[in-house]
């Protein structure tokens, strides 16, 4: 099975017990302290240090190479989140090679910090405005790659052009950025055309 596990929040056992007893309407009840102590003692007996909140999505593929992504994601997400989680299942298995034609998703924005006109900005972030609203720091090549993905050229052609523009070795650029292109598709910054 492929698995997407997203941890949104972590509480210590005492805060977790308080939250659920209050949510159950037990706060202030005559047996509140007994329930609290019993539950907290059980956590201590189990060696529980914290309780995580989030989502677990399992997708049976029958594939011999299960894909897994474990995210610590306390940031805002688009609601409802189900479409983004469904898209993850397709994206994680997308076949991306040098002949792939890719598209940048329309919700992806680029944030750049550096001197105006600088050849290599100090800081480039690609940020999604939809779904999980992921963000990732990018270097100049990665930012140029994403910016050029309009479905017209194959990935290999784009990487070759970037290598030529930046006076880099073509083979090294392809070897370095093909796995990054795969990540960008898996994380839904790019899609297959």
BELLINLIN-V945649 format. One record per run of one state. SS is the DSSP state (h for helix, s for strand, l for the rest). FROM is the first residue (numbers start at 0). TO is the last residue. If there is no record, write none. Layout:
SS	FROM	TO
SS	FROM	TO
This chain:
l	0	0
s	1	10
l	11	11
h	12	22
l	23	30
h	31	45
l	46	49
s	50	58
l	59	66
s	67	71
l	72	80
h	81	90
l	91	99
s	100	103
l	104	106
s	107	112
l	113	121
s	122	127
l	128	133
s	134	137
l	138	138
h	139	147
l	148	148
s	149	153
h	154	164
l	165	168
h	169	185
l	186	188
s	189	191
l	192	192
